Amino acid sequence: MSTSPAAEAATSRLGIAAQAARRRTFAIISHPDAGKTTLTENLLLAGGAIRAAGQVRARGENRRTRSDWMKIERERGISVSASVMTFDHAGLMFNLLDTPGHEDFSEDTYRTLTAADAAIMVLDAAKGIEPQTLKLFEVCRLRDIPIITFINKMDREAQDPFALLDEIGSKLALDPAPLYWPAGSGGRFKGMLDLTRDKFIPFAKRGGGPAGQEDGHPPAIAFKGNAVVSYLDPDELEELGENAELVSGASKPFDPQAFLEGHMTPVFFGSALRHFGVDELLAGIGAYCPPPKAVAAVKGGEPAQVQPGASEVTGFVFKVQANMDPNHRDRIAFLKICSGQFTRGMKLKAPNTGKNPLKTISVNAPMMFFASDRELAEDAFAGDVIGIPNHGVLRVGDSLSESGSLRFAGLPNFAPEILQRVRVKDPLKAKHLKKALESLAEEGVTQLFRPTIGSDFIVGAVGQLQFEVMADRLANEYQLEVIFEPSPYGEARWLVGDKADLEDFQSKHRSAMGADIDEQPVYLAKSAWDIGYATERYPRVRFERAKERA
């Protein structure tokens, strides 16, 4: 019996929607040194993607791979670039987006969060909510991203758990809903109570792997049973029981809908280094984090909502990374799929701001990521992140679709806080420097400005560490030794307004004018006072702190 085209289309859409529904795409955010990278590796371990923290199980051999894959990341023990790790576990497909923790790379983190459907906020149990955590939380709130809280390092001396919950409630205006409760901390840390199942999960100081492994933690036992006295003395048992009763009465019960709406955060406790509480966290991510949702876009000049189960393949580029493979000058665009079933060899189109109305990309070698490792992706669905090799064709903020008629909201660039001149030590390599700086600017590592008068490039960054990373990458990837020097400029603003007004301003401030990588006019001011003065004198010109590249 044959089926009608309409029935086949309905079946296809159902399959696409079902595939999207099993995706969980989440980012991990934290202040530096809260244990984010350690948690990332242990989530991969819990998901069966690696056999030991840092070791990938792929193609029959153990390959050393970490989410921190750059040389400078390994040397300094910090994350300076977002990375993607995809793994299949318990019938779900997880896309883990590891973000830089250092505040100097907040723009990269912001762009990565645009691709996340949920976030895991990692707190150091001794320090609570730190400044960078607060900044990243505000970004999540702006994007309505639901947040799960993981209080890490319970095996070290920690603040009182009730004080940590109060801090979450007061500083973040979120209702904390603990699903587990710790038994002590530091040297007295004995495990935690599962508040929903009334089971005690013992902590073994030797533990460094999942429960059931030789070096793992003992399995969960009934809290009211006789076996619990093997792990807790009578005073500890009484204290844990009282605290559990107190927190259950004082906290709102976990409401999945309130979590999805951004009003509540489920709270987990553990030690990422000892792989304690990580299995429970991964189960919580699978159970509570949302699948991909509808994304706002513009189609044919009209507002539209792109549903993850829609048949047309759509997505947007949230990151570009060059030279992930030191043996090849590769350039990979990270594409978050928003709808449809992508298949290898498919042609996708992007609206173009240049002379051609559309640019068409044949995606013949799409990649699924595991940090710097990758393998060919035969297909992908909403929520997945694929890599598209390209040579300068795709930029951060590009929208891709089969029809080419759709455009997602652009990803903003923010005005840098530090501006410096950059020049290469070997003058014969000036042309190579230009290409290298443009490539890094397209990745979003830093921002690049070319003054109207003068030949020196001006590099803009959020923090000093970005310049160090840039110098390191220029030396290792492009064999260019560079020198950063103080710039006469202290502020940069994009100019917006009518053509005549802009030309009037530019003609009178030629020595302070420049252009960004997209050839958009930028006012390079000596100070914030100059910008305030110019704003008063030229009310018809807008001096923008952020630029959205649609």
C-alpha positions, -999 to +999 in steps of 0.1 A: +000+000+000+015+033-011+015+064+011+007+099-001+034+126-003+016+144+025+018+113+047+055+108+039+062+144+047+043+140+080+063+109+089+095+127+080+086+157+102+078+134+131+112+117+128+129+151+127+110+163+157+117+131+177+154+134+169+155+170+180+137+161+212+165+138+223+191+165+220+205+183+251+228+212+242+243+229+273+271+251+283+292+251+314+299+285+330+319+294+361+345+317+376+381+307+369+393+278+391+359+267+402+366+233+385+348+237+352+373+218+330+376+190+356+338+187+356+337+187+318+361+158+316+342+139+343+309+144+326+325+128+295+337+100+317+302+096+332+287+096+297+310+068+285+328+091+261+362+086+277+378+059+299+398+082+322+397+120+325+414+133+294+414+101+274+391+097+244+378+063+234+378+066+196+389+044+166+400+017+190+428+036+207+432+059+237+440+094+224+449+121+248+423+148+243+410+175+266+385+203+262+416+226+267+434+217+235+454+248+228+491+249+238+486+280+259+456+264+277+476+233+287+505+255+299+484+278+320+456+255+331+429+278+319+403+277+291+407+305+266+386+292+237+352+276+236+351+239+225+324+214+217+321+178+228+293+155+215+284+122+230+255+097+231+244+085+265+212+068+279+193+073+247+201+111+245+226+130+224+245+155+245+263+185+230+285+200+257+298+235+251+328+243+272+333+280+276+363+301+287+361+309+324+384+339+324+366+373+321+390+384+294+372+360+270+336+369+280+327+378+244+336+342+232+315+329+261+286+351+252+286+339+216+288+303+228+258+308+251+237+318+221+240+281+210+231+267+244+196+256+255+207+253+291+237+261+313+255+244+342+267+270+367+297+256+387+303+272+421+333+267+443+319+255+477+343+277+496+339+309+475+302+308+464+291+332+437+322+351+423+322+382+401+326+364+367+299+339+377+275+368+383+284+383+348+278+350+330+246+345+349+233+378+337+241+368+301+220+336+306+192+356+321+192+379+290+188+349+268+163+331+291+186+301+295+176+278+324+204+271+348+214+240+369+237+247+398+266+224+407+284+232+440+318+217+435+348+209+458+327+196+487+356+174+497+374+206+507+365+231+534+333+248+523+308+274+533+277+263+551+253+249+524+224+270+538+245+301+533+253+291+497+216+286+490+208+320+505+235+336+483+220+320+452+186+334+462+198+369+471+224+375+444+208+357+415+171+361+424+166+324+417+148+299+439+174+272+448+159+238+449+184+213+463+179+177+450+207+164+472+221+174+506+258+170+517+269+153+548+297+176+560+325+190+539+363+189+537+378+161+559+343+155+574+327+150+540+310+116+540+286+118+510+252+132+503+215+124+507+193+120+477+163+141+489+139+127+462+147+090+468+157+091+505+190+073+496+224+080+510+253+081+485+286+074+503+318+093+494+351+074+493+382+095+497+401+072+473+373+076+448+382+090+414+358+072+391+322+062+387+304+040+412+309+004+404+345+008+392+374-004+413+384+032+422+348+044+424+325+053+452+302+028+470+267+025+456+237+043+471+220+028+501+187+033+519+191+063+543+168+047+569+185+013+566+210-004+588+239-001+563+241+037+566+259+034+600+289+020+582+294+055+568+279+079+593+283+079+631+251+086+651+258+124+654+265+127+617+234+107+609+212+129+632+227+161+618+221+150+581+185+140+589+178+173+607+194+194+579+175+175+552+142+180+570+151+217+575+160+223+538+130+205+526+108+227+546+126+259+539+131+255+501+105+254+474+101+219+459+117+215+425+093+226+398+105+217+363+084+244+347+097+271+370+132+259+361+125+262+323+111+297+328+143+308+346+128+312+381+143+282+398+176+263+398+180+227+409+211+224+431+235+195+430+266+189+453+298+170+447+335+169+438+343+169+402+379+159+409+368+128+428+340+121+403+314+124+431+280+137+422+288+138+385+267+108+375+237+124+393+244+157+376+245+141+341+212+123+349+197+156+359+208+173+327+191+145+307+159+147+328+155+184+332+174+204+305+151+213+276+155+200+241+160+226+213+133+253+212+119+276+185+143+303+175+132+338+164+142+348+128+133+370+099+121+352+067+111+372+036+112+404+056+087+391+082+093+379+117+092+341+120+097+313+145+118+284+134+106+252+150+132+224+156+109+199+139+105+219+107+117+202+075+140+230+062+176+228+075+185+260+092+213+272+116+237+299+125+274+303+129+283+312+165+321+306+164+349+303+139+381+286+148+413+284+128+443+261+131+427+235+154+448+210+136+484+223+137+493+202+106+468+219+084+457+255+080+421+246+087+393+271+094+362+257+109+328+274+113+307+261+142+271+258+131+243+253+156+215+234+137+181+250+145+158+228+124+155+200+099+177+170+091+211+180+079+229+154+057+264+154+044+268+169+009+239+193+014+240+228-001+232+256+023+228+293+015+235+324+035+222+359+029+252+380+018+258+417+025+282+419-005+274+421-042+259+387-045+226+383-027+234+348-016+264+327-010+261+289-014+281+265+007+284+228-003+289+210+030+308+179+019+330+173+050+309+184+080+324+175+114+312+163+148+335+176+175+352+161+205+373+192+215+401+193+188+393+158+176+366+154+149+349+129+127+327+131+096+291+138+105+267+120+082+236+138+096+226+162+123+194+176+138+183+206+158+205+211+188+236+196+172+267+215+165+286+207+133+319+221+119+320+234+084+355+237+069+358+269+048+384+294+038+371+328+049+336+323+034+317+320+067+317+345+095+304+346+131+267+356+129+260+341+094+226+324+090+225+293+068+194+276+054+183+255+024+163+284+009+187+312+019+157+334+027+160+332+065+181+353+088+186+348+126+194+376+149+230+386+146+256+381+173+269+413+187+304+426+190+311+448+220+334+478+223+368+467+235+382+480+268+419+481+258+433+493+225+469+487+215+490+491+184+505+459+169+535+455+146+556+426+134+593+425+143+602+415+107+589+443+084+590+419+054+562+400+070+538+430+072+514+414+046+514+381+065+505+400+097+475+417+080+461+383+069+468+367+103+451+396+122+421+395+099+418+357+105+419+361+143+395+390+142+370+369+121+373+342+149+364+368+175+398+364+193+402+402+193+388+431+173+408+448+145+406+484+135+425+502+107+429+540+113+421+562+083+455+579+088+485+557+095+495+522+087+495+505+121+468+482+131+448+488+163+438+457+182+410+459+207+404+434+235+384+430+267+415+422+289+452+419+288+452+381+286+437+383+252+468+401+239+490+373+254+469+346+237+470+365+204+508+369+206+511+332+214+489+321+185+506+345+160+540+330+170+529+293+170+504+292+141+516+320+118+553+322+128+550+359+134+568+376+163+548+408+172+551+437+195+521+454+212+525+491+220+504+517+237+478+532+215+468+569+214+432+557+216+413+548+247+378+541+234+362+528+202+326+533+191+307+523+160+290+552+141+254+549+131+233+576+113+223+591+080+250+591+054+253+629+053+256+632+090+282+605+092+303+621+064+301+655+081+314+640+114+341+619+096+354+648+076+359+669+108+375+640+128+396+623+102+426+618+125+403+598+150+385+578+123+390+541+115+372+511+101+366+476+115+370+443+096+336+449+079+347+484+068+322+500+091+332+534+104+346+535+140+354+566+161+387+560+179+386+584+208+413+593+233+389+590+262+353+586+273+351+624+278+358+628+240+329+605+232+306+624+256+316+657+240+311+643+204+277+629+214+266+664+226+279+681+195+265+656+170+231+645+183+222+630+149+251+605+151+249+575+173+281+563+190+273+526+196+290+504+222+279+472+204+276+462+168+253+435+156+265+417+125+234+402+109 
